[in-house]
């Protein structure tokens, strides 16, 4: 009879907020059971040799879109499989009513159980959901969603009051299938969340915001479409410039300053957005504000993608430039950025097409979460591994009420981890990522520092480039 189910031996263990230790890590019953300088291999049923490797807490990919363009069950299976490649062991996926996803509206008490049923038994990672109240009725459901399903994070898309997802139509109401989706609607969501938060001080209830200002978008989109310039990814960035982020951040944080609602400012794409967010946090010090950026906003440049051709890199907010990449990396290094996510949304080339405005936005990236952060953040820019673990795992776990289970390798936490070879260099290809997506904007990038094993709940789920076993992820209520 073995004392432990799994032993990760001889690795450099990275503990967020504490540091790095050379130790053995033992797992029992799906949780971290021991950290010690020496644990005998005979004590464990299974052993991973992590000599010369880095052992990181499994990433919490806090910005994901299961089923936005595809069948939810299929997408859950194929895209959480891709997460294992990048060392992500938990995904938190957005869901809303309206066009895409299930293509209908109605109360969440009817629709959300269907979502849970669709993905049950299909996820390789543990998973949770953020929900977007698109109607006044859905705002009223927030207390029930917190209590019955443990949904503690919600979302508002600031540009939906004027545009659809692709910014190709101004008939926003047909797209949202909802009520008047304006700042008044945002204010009602904030009021409701603040009221529920007052009654539930034991959890952090928060509103996540996609910050782009639609009235300004209208002006810039019309200007770009009339310009005669190539309608490419550069044009898309010029049509949704950083100014629209700055203004939207100011609007939303002003309302939060009044209501006291906790905020998460999502996928900040520019130096301007990051500066505006920091200014807003200083101005409204009583508001808990946390900031997210993404892998693609840290690493991709629209001119370089345009030189390769195609619209695979269309995403909201748009890809910017190297100058903005580096400003965001400074925010990661200096602690201004709270976490980094993938904003993974599997979108096939057929849905990108050859025309900018009808092209669907979004693409996958979850398989690159730790590889990019280790390669570009740690090895290239010298960001400490403890900080890498914080922005990939611990900080999103803390923001979304998973801390204590997720986000660390301390004894008692879920045994979610990834073993990274810091010397393994690979060139990114679509096939390498184990996603259903048939293209990748990161194609051709040379990345050093890849997971060679990913463990979910104490079970080896990915090893040496291959998925091991069947989906074993569980739903995570967060209250």
Buried (B, 14 or more C-beta within 10 A) or exposed (E): EEBBBBBBBBBBBBBBBEEBBEBBBBBBEBBBBBBEEEBEEEBBEBBBBBEEBBBBBBBBBBBBBBBBBBEBBBBBBBBBBBBBBBBBBBBBBBBBBBBBBBEEBBBBBEBBEEBEEBBBEBBBBBBBBBBBBBBBBBBEBBEEBBEBBBBBBBBBBBBBBBBBBBBBBBEBBEBBBBBEBBBEBBBBBBBBBBBBBEEBEEBBBBBBBBBBBBEBBBEBBEEBBEEEEEBBBBBBBBBBBBBBBBBBBBBBBEBBBBBBBBBBBBBBBBBBBBBBBBBBBEEBEEBBBBBBBBBBBBBBBBEBBBEEEBBBBBBBBBBBBEEBBEBBBBBBBEEBBBBBBBBBBBBBBEBBBEEBBBBBBBBBBBBBBBBBBBBBBBBEEEBBBBBBBBBBBBBBBBBBBBBEBBBBBBEEBBBBBBBBBBEBEBEBEBEBBBBBBEBBBBBEBEBBBBBBBBBBBBBBBBBEEEBBEEBBBBBBBBB
